[in-house]
Amino acid sequence: MRRMPTEDGPTRRTPEDTAYASNWRTVLLVDAAVGAVAAAVGVLLLFKIPTLGGLLLSGGVFYNVVVVRRARRWARLRRDAGL
């Protein structure tokens, strides 16, 4: 795992370190749920406040696209590491 040194001496984890954790799928699932809830609330708001609903819907969908890309990258990192 890559570690980034800090000025104090100890190292801190990078986001890619989570790809090697045993609960990596759970992390991605919770992250995708955040985007799905945002998109669902956006759909509901489309009927009351169309502008806000559209922004929230598109933001939630975009967030889930980013989560899918991260899932593919993490799967590739794990495959390359032999996990």
Secondary structure, 3 states (H helix, E strand, C coil): CCEEECCCCCEEECHHHHHHCCCHHHHHHHHHHHHHHHHHHHHHHCCCCHHHHHHHHHHHHHHHHHHHHHHHHHHHHHHHCCC
